Amino acid sequence: MENMSIKPRVQLDRDAWVLAATDVLADEGIAGLRVEVLAKRLKVTKGSFYWHFQDRRDLLMAVLQTWRDGRIRDIVKQTRAQSGHELEQIYHVIDVYSASRSRRGAMIELAVRDWARRDADAAAIVAEVDEMRLRCARELFLACGVPMDEASSRCMLLYAYVFGISLMVYDKFDSDVARLKRDIADLIALSASMKDQAARASGS
């Protein structure tokens, strides 16, 4: 009797389903995020999905929560500064978020925001992430001595810039893109009073 090789059964945990769902979300949007599509991608039966999730909505909430936790963890990390080095950290945040980021990450962000236009739970998560992003950035400006109103305006400008530039093709707009980005960073980071302080410090 010939030996029969038994193919091992694929074991997937909840995180694997969430990761695959996030990939589908980025590629096809929320309308394409269906259990049968995921099962086919993961090469498992649709029934195995229900070991980890009650239904599709349960999966969608897990995707949102994972995205939220990752984005909040990232902005807290990027805006953490040593006392006296807050201005340097502002420049760091501008540089990091305006650099050439992961295309996949940008696609996921856009897909979540499009989802939020039609779904109250997604909208609440996006609002929570944006509020944290703005609040963390504003704390850096406040630590530099910028008044509250101006700090709020500057952190809003910061994110309007970094999100806007991620959607644009601008490489041919200026012959010196690096200089362009430095100038924009200065416009965002430095208030008039901060420029005067920097000038006095350099002259002393």
C-alpha positions as CSV (number, residue, x, y, z in Angstrom):
1,M,0.0,0.0,0.0
2,E,1.4,3.4,-1.0
3,N,2.2,5.9,1.7
4,M,-0.4,8.7,1.7
5,S,1.0,12.1,2.6
6,I,-1.5,14.1,4.7
7,K,-1.4,17.8,4.1
8,P,-1.2,19.6,7.5
9,R,-4.2,21.8,8.3
10,V,-3.4,25.5,8.3
11,Q,-3.9,27.0,11.7
12,L,-4.6,30.7,11.7
13,D,-5.0,32.9,14.7
14,R,-7.1,36.0,15.0
15,D,-4.2,38.4,14.2
16,A,-3.7,36.6,10.8
17,W,-7.3,37.2,9.9
18,V,-7.0,40.9,10.9
19,L,-3.8,41.3,8.9
20,A,-5.4,39.7,5.8
21,A,-8.5,41.8,6.2
22,T,-6.4,45.0,6.4
23,D,-4.7,44.0,3.1
24,V,-8.0,43.5,1.4
25,L,-9.2,46.8,2.8
26,A,-6.2,48.6,1.3
27,D,-6.7,46.9,-2.1
28,E,-10.5,46.8,-2.5
29,G,-12.0,49.1,0.2
30,I,-14.6,48.2,2.7
31,A,-17.0,46.9,0.0
32,G,-14.5,44.2,-0.9
33,L,-13.8,43.1,2.6
34,R,-15.9,39.9,2.7
35,V,-15.3,36.7,4.7
36,E,-15.2,34.5,1.5
37,V,-12.6,36.8,0.0
38,L,-10.4,36.5,3.1
39,A,-10.8,32.7,3.3
40,K,-9.7,32.4,-0.4
41,R,-6.7,34.6,0.2
42,L,-5.7,32.6,3.3
43,K,-6.4,29.2,1.6
44,V,-8.7,28.1,4.4
45,T,-12.4,27.2,4.7
46,K,-14.9,30.0,5.4
47,G,-16.0,28.0,8.4
48,S,-12.6,28.4,10.2
49,F,-13.3,32.2,10.3
50,Y,-16.0,31.6,13.0
51,W,-13.5,30.1,15.4
52,H,-12.2,33.6,16.0
53,F,-15.0,36.0,15.1
54,Q,-18.7,36.1,15.7
55,D,-19.5,37.7,12.3
56,R,-18.1,40.1,9.7
57,R,-18.8,43.1,12.0
58,D,-16.7,41.6,14.7
59,L,-13.8,41.3,12.3
60,L,-14.3,44.9,11.1
61,M,-14.2,46.2,14.6
62,A,-10.9,44.3,15.2
63,V,-9.4,45.8,12.0
64,L,-10.4,49.3,13.2
65,Q,-9.0,48.7,16.7
66,T,-5.8,47.4,15.4
67,W,-5.3,50.3,13.1
68,R,-6.2,52.8,15.9
69,D,-3.8,51.2,18.4
70,G,-0.9,51.2,15.8
71,R,-1.4,54.8,14.8
72,I,-1.7,56.0,18.4
73,R,1.4,54.0,19.4
74,D,3.3,55.5,16.5
75,I,2.4,59.2,17.2
76,V,3.1,58.9,20.9
77,K,6.5,57.4,20.0
78,Q,7.3,60.1,17.4
79,T,6.4,63.0,19.6
80,R,8.1,61.9,22.7
81,A,10.9,64.4,23.4
82,Q,13.5,65.1,26.1
83,S,13.0,68.3,28.0
84,G,14.7,71.1,26.1
85,H,14.6,69.3,22.8
86,E,11.0,69.8,21.8
87,L,11.8,72.0,18.8
88,E,14.1,69.3,17.4
89,Q,11.3,66.8,17.9
90,I,8.9,69.0,15.9
91,Y,11.3,68.9,13.0
92,H,11.7,65.2,13.4
93,V,7.9,64.7,13.2
94,I,7.7,66.8,10.1
95,D,10.6,65.0,8.5
96,V,9.3,61.5,9.4
97,Y,5.7,62.0,8.3
98,S,6.6,64.0,5.1
99,A,9.2,61.5,3.9
100,S,8.4,58.8,1.4
101,R,6.3,56.5,3.6
102,S,5.1,53.1,3.0
103,R,2.7,53.1,0.1
104,R,0.7,50.3,1.8
105,G,0.3,52.4,4.9
106,A,-1.0,55.3,2.9
107,M,-3.5,53.1,1.1
108,I,-4.7,51.7,4.4
109,E,-5.1,55.3,5.8
110,L,-7.1,56.4,2.8
111,A,-9.3,53.2,2.9
112,V,-10.1,53.7,6.6
113,R,-11.0,57.4,6.0
114,D,-13.2,56.5,3.1
115,W,-14.9,53.8,5.3
116,A,-15.4,56.5,8.0
117,R,-17.5,58.5,5.6
118,R,-20.1,55.8,5.7
119,D,-19.8,54.2,9.1
120,A,-20.2,55.8,12.5
121,D,-17.8,53.4,14.3
122,A,-15.1,54.0,11.7
123,A,-15.6,57.7,11.9
124,A,-15.3,57.6,15.7
125,I,-12.0,55.7,15.5
126,V,-10.6,58.1,12.8
127,A,-11.6,61.1,15.0
128,E,-9.9,59.5,18.0
129,V,-6.6,59.0,16.1
130,D,-6.7,62.5,14.6
131,E,-7.4,64.0,18.0
132,M,-4.4,62.2,19.5
133,R,-2.1,63.2,16.6
134,L,-3.0,66.8,17.0
135,R,-2.9,66.8,20.8
136,C,0.6,65.2,20.8
137,A,1.9,67.6,18.3
138,R,0.4,70.6,20.1
139,E,2.1,69.6,23.3
140,L,5.5,69.9,21.5
141,F,4.6,73.5,20.4
142,L,3.4,74.4,23.8
143,A,6.6,73.1,25.4
144,C,8.5,75.5,23.1
145,G,6.6,78.4,24.5
146,V,4.1,78.8,21.7
147,P,0.7,80.2,22.9
148,M,-2.2,77.8,22.9
149,D,-4.1,79.3,19.9
150,E,-1.0,79.4,17.8
151,A,0.1,75.9,18.9
152,S,-3.3,74.6,17.8
153,S,-2.9,76.3,14.4
154,R,0.6,75.0,13.8
155,C,-0.1,71.4,14.7
156,M,-3.1,71.6,12.3
157,L,-0.9,73.0,9.6
158,L,1.7,70.3,10.3
159,Y,-0.8,67.5,9.6
160,A,-2.5,69.3,6.7
161,Y,1.0,69.4,5.1
162,V,2.1,65.8,5.8
163,F,-1.2,64.3,4.7
164,G,-1.4,66.5,1.6
165,I,2.1,65.8,0.4
166,S,1.5,62.1,0.7
167,L,-1.2,62.4,-2.0
168,M,0.8,64.6,-4.4
169,V,3.4,64.1,-7.1
170,Y,5.7,67.0,-6.7
171,D,9.2,65.8,-7.7
172,K,9.2,68.0,-10.8
173,F,7.7,71.0,-9.2
174,D,11.0,72.4,-7.9
175,S,14.6,71.8,-8.8
176,D,15.5,71.4,-5.2
177,V,12.9,69.4,-3.3
178,A,15.1,69.0,-0.3
179,R,15.3,72.8,0.1
180,L,11.6,73.1,-0.5
181,K,10.9,70.7,2.4
182,R,13.3,72.5,4.7
183,D,11.6,75.8,4.0
184,I,8.2,74.3,4.7
185,A,9.4,72.7,7.9
186,D,10.7,76.1,9.1
187,L,7.4,77.8,8.2
188,I,5.5,75.1,10.3
189,A,7.9,74.8,13.2
190,L,9.1,78.3,13.9
191,S,6.9,81.2,15.1
192,A,8.1,84.7,14.8
193,S,9.0,84.8,18.5
194,M,10.9,81.5,18.2
195,K,12.9,82.8,15.2
196,D,13.8,85.9,17.3
197,Q,14.9,83.7,20.2
198,A,17.0,81.5,17.8
199,A,18.6,84.6,16.3
200,R,19.5,86.1,19.7
201,A,20.9,82.7,20.8
202,S,23.1,82.5,17.8
203,G,24.3,86.0,18.3
204,S,25.2,85.6,21.9
